[in-house]
Amino acid sequence: MDRIVLRLDPGRLKNSDTDLRYVLPDLICERAGGRLTDDGWSYEGDPPFMVMWLRTEDINAALPFVLDVVENVRVMENDLRQACVVAVQRDGGCEVMYPAGFVGRFDPWAS
């Protein structure tokens, strides 16, 4: 089973309320109609990013639901396009899927 990783930068959110760690995965999973399940969250890195994991058996079917929410839905007053990096985790590594042209290091476990 593969995982989708969402990394949010709280400094780029209008409302960085910690409830976002529950609201966002629940919203995405509901919209995905059973294609995704919540697989936990953590604060990781420096500065501390809010990281959420979603599990799926079919990345190709599930990823469009994640990207649709990030690009088109305000969650708790937040425009996620400015604060979110989405990656697919396979075989211990991550491939950034959003934003297009992402530059920089993506390691949700860095401390």
PyMOL commands that set and color helices and strands:
alter all, ss='L'
color gray80, all
select helices_A, chain A and resi 10-12+20-31+59-72+80-82
alter helices_A, ss='H'
color red, helices_A
select strands_A, chain A and resi 2-8+37-44+49-56+74-75+78-79+84-90+93-98
alter strands_A, ss='S'
color yellow, strands_A
deselect
rebuild
show_as cartoon
